[in-house]
Amino acid sequence: MLPSVAAIHPYEPGKPIEELERELGIADSVKLASNENPLGPSPKAIEAIKLALPELHRYPDGDSFTLRHKIAARHQVSPDRIFMGDGSCEILNLLVYLFLRPGLNAVIADHSFVIYQLATAASGGTAKFVPLTSDYVFDLDAMARACDQHTRLVFLGNPNNPTGTIYRRPAWERFLQQVPEKAVIVADEAYFEFVRDPEYPDSIAYHDGQRLIVTLRTFSKIFGLAGLRVGYAVAREDIVELLNKVRQPFNVTSLGQVAVIAGMDDGEHIRRTLEVNARGMEYLEGEFRRLGLPWLPSHANFILVDVRDGRAVYDALLRKGVIVRPMGGYGLPRHLRISVGTEPENRRLIEAIEQVL
């Protein structure tokens, strides 16, 4: 076994509601830990799943033909540049499998999505960590400088999980001019639909056929389909071809495919989700301000708040039936990451925090 694998601490997901209620004997819990859509999936997606149930004895379309073409049309790219994955985490792991090995490295920002470093460690590659700026934003200039002749991957989350911060177009364009040509830039944009900043750089617009950019998107967040695990990458055709060589057959389920195809057309569900998120974010920021709790302005559907002792407050909130996410595993032991919920869920959270503090 590689020493880097032996040292890995497994990914710690948000605690399931059922597990909390079973352990503590409580009911009516609220989960604000995993950045899920509080409105649930699109009604159109649910209906599509119901219609597909009689065909569950059949294997899914291993090529995800209809779904790939629908996504390609939305982004106005060739379907051959779309790779479908079992969530974007599968694609992250496949990229590491393809491009890293002992002696090569990936450049990763501190306090970014932990899967980047877990996948890198599993490959035997080296992670080169770069601090965020003082306002918790990716320091793209420093990340470009950290690249060397052995760098094969650079992981960028925009918005970043767990900080919710973004880097903007000038820094991104400067980064593209500095990063080595042979480094694959992984632009993880799982939360991009929530961003309203006009300076946000949609990385797909920078795919010019020369740069090694892989843009990752997911249907787990704004589309409310986290339980079906469907994500995709937009990349050069040669990279997509490599990904298809190493993926598992039938990696996207038939229910996932039909649900996403239907959910992509539900503009009303997306509009309502954005509205609930904006109202909830405004409410939480106002309450944290009132309680004297520092937070980071977020461009996603979650917010990072400094409660001084994240683990202690997390444990206390669990006993009140409120599940959030402590950030000690991300190097932020003072903080909690809290997903924006419905209005009743957000109010219950604030009442519980007031009691705990």
N, C-alpha and C positions, 0 to 999 in steps of 0.2 A: 504493500500500500504506500502511495505517495505520502510523505510527511505532511504536505499541505492538506491532504484529505483528512488525515487523522486529526488535524487541528481544527477542522470545520465545526462550528456550532450550527446545528440545523436551523433552518428558517422557522421563525416563530410567528405563525399567523395570528390574526385576531381571534380571541376566544369565542367559540360558538355559543349562541344563546342557550341551546339545549344543555351544553356542558356546565355552564354557570348555574343554571336553575337546578340541575341535578346535584351539583356539588353543595350549593348553599341552601337548597330547599326554598327558593323564592320563585315568584312568577312575575309575568309582565315586564320582563327585562327589556332594555333598550341597547341596541348594538350600534355604536358610533366609532368603530375601530378599523374598518377595512375599506373605507372610501367607496362604499356601495351606493347605488342609486336608491334613495329612500322611497321613491315612488314605485319601485319594482320594475319589471320588464314592460315593454310596450304591449298593450292589449293585442295588437296585430301579431306580435311575435308569439304570444300565448296561443292565439287561434291557429297560427301556422303549425305550432307544435302539436296541437290536438289533431289536426288533419293528418299529420305525418305519423302518428302513433301506430296505425295498423301496418306500417311498413318497417317496423323495427327489426324484423327478422332478416332484412336485407342489409348488406354492408353499405356504408355511405359512398358517395362519389369521391374516390381517393384523390381526384384532381381538383375538387371543389370548383368545377367548371363555371357553373352559373354564378356562384358567389364571386369568384375571381373577376369575371367579366363585369359584374355589377360594380365592384370596387374600382376596377380599372376605368370604367366609364365616368365614375364620380371624380376621379383624379385626372382624367384625360391622359392616361398613359396606356401603354400596351399591356394586355393581360399577362404577357410573359414576364413582366416586371413585378408581378404580385405573387407573394408567397404566403400561403395560409398556414397558420400554426395553432397548436393546442394552447391558446393564450400566448401573449407575447413572451412569457417566461420560457416557453419551449424554444422560441426563436433565439432568445439570448443565449441559451445553452448550446444550441446548434452552431451559432456563430463562434462561440468560444471553442467548441469541438473542432471546427474547421480551421481556425486561425491561430490558436495558442497551443503551446507545448513548452516543456522545460527549456529555459534559455530565452524565451520570448516574453513580452510583457504587455499589459493593458494599463492605460492611464485612466484613473478613476478619481472622482472628487470625493473628499470627505463628506460624510453626512448625506450620501446619496443612496439610491435603492440597493439594498444589501445583496440582492441576487447577483449584481455585477461582480462583487468580490467573491461570493461563494462559487460561482461558475468558474472564475479565474483560478481559484485555489484547486478546484476539482481537476482542472486541466494540467496542473503542475506548472502553469505559467506564473509570472510575478505580477503583482498589483503595485503600481506606482501611484501613491495617493497624493493628491494636491488639495491644500486647504481651500475652503470657500473664502470669499471676500468678507469684510467685516459686517456686511449686511446680508450674509448667508446666500450669496449668489455665486454661481460657477465662475471661477476666475479663468476664463478661456485663454487669456494670454499666458498665464502660468501653466495651464494644461498643455498648450502647444509647446512651450519650452521644455516641459517634462518628457516629451517624446524624443526617442533616440532611434538608432538604427535597428533596435530589437523590438520596437513598438509595433504591434499589429492591430490593436483595437483601442479606440477611445470611446468611453461611455459617457453620454450626455443625456440627462433627464431634463426635459423642458415642457411643462413645469417640473421642478424637481420634487421627488418624493423622498424625504418627508417635509421639506421646508415650504413647499408651495411657491417658491420663488422662480423667476424666469431670467434668462439672459436675453438680451435684445439684439436687434438686427446689426448695429454697428460692430458689436463684439463678435457676433457670429461670422460676419463677413471678413473681419480681420483674422479670426481664427482659421478660416478656410485658406487664407493666403499663407499661413505659417505652418500648418500641420504637414508632416511628411506625406508624400503622395501614396506611399504604400500602406499607410495606416487606414484601417477601416473605421469610419466615423459612424457610431451607432447613435442615432438621434431618437431617443425613447420619448415619444410624445403621447403617452397614454391619456393625458388630461388636457390635450390641446383644445378640445371643444369648449372648455370653460373659460379660456383666455379671451379677454376683450381689449388687451393692450395693442394699439396700432403698430407698435414697434416689435411685436412678436414675429420671429422669423419662421414661417412654415418651411421646414427643411425640404419638402418635396419640390418646392419651386427652385431649389438649387441643384437638383439632379441634372447634370449636364452630359452624362454619358462618360465623363472622364473621372470625376471625383468618386472615391469609394465611400459613398454615403448610403447607409441603410436606415430608412425611417420606419419606426415601429409604431403601430396603432393597435387599439384594442376595442372590443365591444363589451368589456366588463364594466365600464364606468358609466358614461352618460347613457348608454343603451340599456343598462340594467341587466346584462346577461352574464354576470360573473360566474354563475353556476354552470354555464355551458362551455366556458374556456375557449373562446375564439379570438384570435388576434391575427395580425397580418404585417408583412413587411413590404415596403416598396424599395426596390434596389435595381441595380443593373442586371441585365438578363444573365450574365455569367455568374453573378453571385446567387441569383435565384436558382439557377441550374445546380450549383453546388449544394444549396440547401435542400433541394429535392432529392439529391443523391443520398443524403444522410438522415433524412426524416423517417419516422415510422410510417408504414402504410396506413391509410385511413385515419390520419391523425386528427381530422376535424369531423366530429360526429354528424350524422344526418340531421338530428334535431338542431344542432348548432347552426348548420348551414341554412335550414329553412327559417329558423327564428331570426337570424341576422338579415337574410334577404327581405323578410317582411318588416323587421324593425327599422331598417334603413329608410323606409318610406314613411315612417310615422313622425312627421315633422311636429305634430302637436305634442307628442310625448316628449320630444327633445326640448321644445319651447317651454313646457311646464317644468321640466327638470331644471333648466337654466334659471327660470323664475324663482323656484323654490330655493335653489342654491344661493342666488343673489340675496334674497330676503334673509335667509338663514345666516349667511356670512355677515351681513350688516348687523343682525341681532347679536350674534356671538361677539363680534368686535366691540360693540357697544357695552355688552355685559362685562367683557374682560377689562375694558377701560374702567368701568365702574368699580370693579373688584381690585383694580391695581395690579392686574396680571399682564406682564408683557407678552405680546404675540407678534408673529411675523405676518405682514400683509401677504395674502395668498391669492394665487391665480388659478387655483384648482377647486376641488370640492371638499377640502379638508383644511384645517388650520393648526399650526404648531404654537403651543402656548407654554410659557415658562411658569410652572407651579412650584418651583424650588426643589421638590423631591418627587420626580415622576413616578417611581415605583410605589412609594407610600401612598400617594394620592390615587394612583390606579387601583391598588388593592382596596382602599377605602371605598372607592366608587363601585367596585364590584359588589361589595356587601350591600350597596343600595340599588343594585340591579342595573347599573350603567356601565357598559363596556366601552372603554377607549383603548388607546395604544400607548404604552410607555416606550420611550425612545432611548433607553440605555444601550440597547444593541446597536444603535446608530451613532453612539458617541455623544448623546444628548441626554444625560441622566436627569437633568432638571425639567425636562419637557414631556408633554403629552401631545400626541397627534390625535386630533378629534375630527371625525367626519361630520359634515354638515347634514343634519337630519331634517325631518319635518318640523313644523312649528311646535307641536307638543313634545317631540323628542328633544329639541333644543332647550325648551323651557325646563324639562325634567333634568337635563344635564346641569344647567346653571343652578337649579335648586339644590342638587346633590353636591356640586362643588362648593356652594356657599356653606352647606352643613359640614362638609369635610374640612374646609379651611378654617 
